[in-house]
Amino acid sequence: MKTVQSERAVSDLKRLVNPASGRGKALSPVEPKGAVAAKKGRGNWDDHANELPPSGGVASPLIEQDYNSRERWGARTLSSVDGLLSFRYRPIKQTHQVDANGAEVVNQWAEPPL
């Protein structure tokens, strides 16, 4: 007793063995349409758009007020390949800065791999 699934599997295997027989008719060619015609556009001027307070973005330069306000990840040890030299360091986790407008900017750094 053949099932639809087994018939399909047999058909698929036959197409793998003899790919030329499994092809249907070729797709019909599509005529090129050409470019879109030029149009005139229209924009609406808003006199009040420039009156809104600026939002988004950071005003350069960023200034770090206090070096000691940096937050750091746990200590890491970096060793040379031969093991003769090694040193410990604590990667930066977060810094606090102030932009040119006086707004606080917080940079958060990803934890580096061990």
C-alpha positions in Angstrom: 0.0 0.0 0.0 1.6 3.3 -1.2 1.0 6.5 0.7 1.2 10.0 -0.7 4.4 10.6 1.3 6.1 7.5 -0.1 5.0 8.4 -3.7 6.5 11.8 -3.3 9.7 10.4 -1.9 10.0 8.0 -4.9 9.3 10.9 -7.3 11.9 13.1 -5.6 14.6 10.3 -5.8 13.8 9.8 -9.5 14.4 13.5 -10.1 17.7 13.4 -8.3 18.9 10.5 -10.4 17.6 11.9 -13.7 17.1 15.7 -13.3 16.3 16.4 -16.9 13.0 14.4 -16.8 11.7 16.2 -13.7 11.7 19.7 -15.3 8.5 21.3 -16.2 8.0 23.9 -18.9 10.3 27.0 -19.0 9.1 30.2 -17.5 7.6 32.7 -20.0 9.8 35.8 -20.7 8.8 39.0 -19.0 8.9 42.2 -21.0 10.9 45.1 -19.5 8.8 47.9 -18.1 11.2 50.8 -18.3 11.9 53.5 -15.8 9.3 55.3 -13.7 8.3 58.6 -15.2 9.4 61.8 -13.4 6.7 63.5 -11.2 6.5 66.7 -9.3 6.3 66.4 -5.5 5.1 68.7 -2.9 6.2 69.3 0.7 4.4 71.2 3.4 6.5 73.9 5.2 6.2 74.0 8.9 7.2 77.4 10.4 7.2 76.0 13.9 9.5 73.0 13.2 12.6 75.0 14.3 11.0 76.2 17.5 11.0 72.7 19.1 13.8 72.0 21.6 16.6 69.9 20.1 16.3 66.2 20.9 18.5 63.2 20.4 22.2 63.1 19.7 25.1 64.2 21.8 26.8 67.6 21.5 30.5 67.2 21.1 33.0 67.3 22.8 32.4 64.8 25.6 34.3 65.7 28.8 35.0 63.3 31.6 34.7 65.4 34.8 36.1 62.9 37.3 38.5 60.0 36.4 37.5 58.2 39.7 33.9 58.0 38.7 34.7 55.2 36.2 33.2 51.8 37.0 35.3 48.8 36.2 34.8 45.0 35.5 36.6 42.5 37.7 40.4 42.1 37.5 41.9 40.1 34.6 45.4 38.7 34.2 47.1 39.0 30.8 50.1 36.8 30.3 52.7 36.5 27.5 52.8 33.3 25.5 55.8 32.0 27.3 54.4 33.0 30.7 57.4 35.1 31.7 55.4 38.4 31.7 51.9 39.0 33.1 50.0 41.9 34.4 46.6 42.5 36.0 44.1 45.1 34.8 40.5 46.0 35.4 38.6 46.8 32.1 36.3 49.9 32.1 32.7 49.0 32.6 31.1 52.5 32.5 32.2 56.1 32.2 30.3 59.3 33.0 30.8 62.3 30.9 29.2 65.7 30.1 28.5 67.0 26.6 28.8 70.5 25.4 25.2 71.3 26.4 25.8 70.1 30.0 23.8 66.9 29.6 25.2 63.8 31.3 26.3 61.0 28.9 26.9 57.5 30.2 29.0 55.1 28.1 28.5 51.4 29.0 31.2 49.0 27.8 30.7 45.3 27.2 32.4 42.8 29.5 35.5 41.5 27.7 36.1 37.7 27.6 38.3 36.2 30.3 
